[in-house]
Amino acid sequence: MEMILSPLAASISELQKDPLALLEEANGEPVVILYDNRPFVYLVPADVYENMLKLIEDYKLDKMIRERLAKEKDDAIAVSLENL
């Protein structure tokens, strides 16, 4: 059985019947659309989706920075302040 990661679930039929009512009922929360009683797609408000994309981009940037720092640390030459 697959985990449903939403407080509100609906069938494709319910979505087709009245999508606006379904989204209003969700009150800004994600809605999982079920197909054969399994999660098929999640509907999220536009601002939530935009924030998710920003978080993913931040994660990718953080990962890239950490990789570069690790590489540069290996290539770094130790120097004391007196030698500068």
MIVO-391218 format. One line per field, with one value per residue (C-alpha): residue number from 0; residue in one letter; x, y, z. Coordinates in nm, 3 decimals, decimal comma. Layout:
n = [NUM / ...]
res = [A / ...]
c1 = [X / ...]
c2 = [Y / ...]
c3 = [Z / ...]
This chain:
n = [0 / 1 / 2 / 3 / 4 / 5 / 6 / 7 / 8 / 9 / 10 / 11 / 12 / 13 / 14 / 15 / 16 / 17 / 18 / 19 / 20 / 21 / 22 / 23 / 24 / 25 / 26 / 27 / 28 / 29 / 30 / 31 / 32 / 33 / 34 / 35 / 36 / 37 / 38 / 39 / 40 / 41 / 42 / 43 / 44 / 45 / 46 / 47 / 48 / 49 / 50 / 51 / 52 / 53 / 54 / 55 / 56 / 57 / 58 / 59 / 60 / 61 / 62 / 63 / 64 / 65 / 66 / 67 / 68 / 69 / 70 / 71 / 72 / 73 / 74 / 75 / 76 / 77 / 78 / 79 / 80 / 81 / 82 / 83]
res = [M / E / M / I / L / S / P / L / A / A / S / I / S / E / L / Q / K / D / P / L / A / L / L / E / E / A / N / G / E / P / V / V / I / L / Y / D / N / R / P / F / V / Y / L / V / P / A / D / V / Y / E / N / M / L / K / L / I / E / D / Y / K / L / D / K / M / I / R / E / R / L / A / K / E / K / D / D / A / I / A / V / S / L / E / N / L]
c1 = [0,000 / 0,129 / 0,143 / -0,092 / 0,082 / -0,219 / -0,505 / -0,751 / -0,797 / -1,032 / -1,089 / -1,038 / -1,416 / -1,453 / -1,188 / -1,366 / -1,705 / -1,614 / -1,244 / -1,297 / -1,505 / -1,237 / -0,962 / -1,173 / -1,231 / -0,855 / -0,810 / -0,455 / -0,346 / -0,233 / -0,496 / -0,407 / -0,597 / -0,644 / -0,657 / -0,749 / -0,730 / -0,361 / -0,202 / -0,188 / -0,111 / -0,091 / -0,246 / -0,079 / -0,147 / 0,077 / 0,258 / 0,339 / 0,475 / 0,688 / 0,828 / 0,906 / 1,103 / 1,296 / 1,380 / 1,501 / 1,719 / 1,858 / 1,934 / 2,117 / 2,320 / 2,408 / 2,522 / 2,735 / 2,895 / 2,976 / 3,130 / 3,344 / 3,455 / 3,556 / 3,753 / 3,919 / 4,008 / 4,200 / 4,381 / 4,449 / 4,799 / 4,840 / 4,997 / 5,065 / 4,984 / 5,351 / 5,446 / 5,204]
c2 = [0,000 / 0,344 / 0,625 / 0,917 / 1,243 / 1,469 / 1,533 / 1,540 / 1,273 / 1,263 / 1,051 / 1,169 / 1,166 / 1,404 / 1,631 / 1,638 / 1,695 / 2,015 / 2,105 / 2,446 / 2,302 / 2,043 / 2,306 / 2,530 / 2,235 / 2,180 / 2,535 / 2,569 / 2,216 / 1,960 / 1,731 / 1,381 / 1,251 / 0,876 / 0,638 / 0,279 / 0,384 / 0,474 / 0,821 / 0,939 / 1,311 / 1,578 / 1,920 / 2,201 / 2,575 / 2,781 / 2,953 / 2,617 / 2,489 / 2,802 / 2,765 / 2,399 / 2,498 / 2,758 / 2,500 / 2,255 / 2,524 / 2,619 / 2,253 / 2,218 / 2,534 / 2,419 / 2,082 / 2,248 / 2,483 / 2,195 / 1,993 / 2,288 / 2,364 / 2,003 / 2,001 / 2,335 / 2,226 / 1,933 / 2,170 / 2,438 / 2,518 / 2,592 / 2,932 / 3,096 / 3,462 / 3,539 / 3,425 / 3,670]
c3 = [0,000 / -0,091 / 0,163 / 0,106 / 0,190 / 0,203 / 0,444 / 0,153 / -0,110 / -0,408 / -0,713 / -1,068 / -1,105 / -0,812 / -0,960 / -1,296 / -1,134 / -0,947 / -0,932 / -0,771 / -0,487 / -0,424 / -0,409 / -0,184 / 0,050 / 0,065 / 0,195 / 0,063 / 0,157 / -0,101 / -0,251 / -0,361 / -0,661 / -0,651 / -0,944 / -0,862 / -0,495 / -0,530 / -0,532 / -0,892 / -0,862 / -0,595 / -0,647 / -0,459 / -0,458 / -0,685 / -0,395 / -0,237 / -0,568 / -0,613 / -0,260 / -0,328 / -0,637 / -0,437 / -0,170 / -0,433 / -0,591 / -0,248 / -0,178 / -0,511 / -0,447 / -0,096 / -0,229 / -0,498 / -0,242 / -0,007 / -0,290 / -0,403 / -0,048 / 0,006 / -0,320 / -0,253 / 0,100 / -0,046 / -0,284 / -0,021 / 0,102 / 0,473 / 0,540 / 0,875 / 0,935 / 1,007 / 0,656 / 0,497]
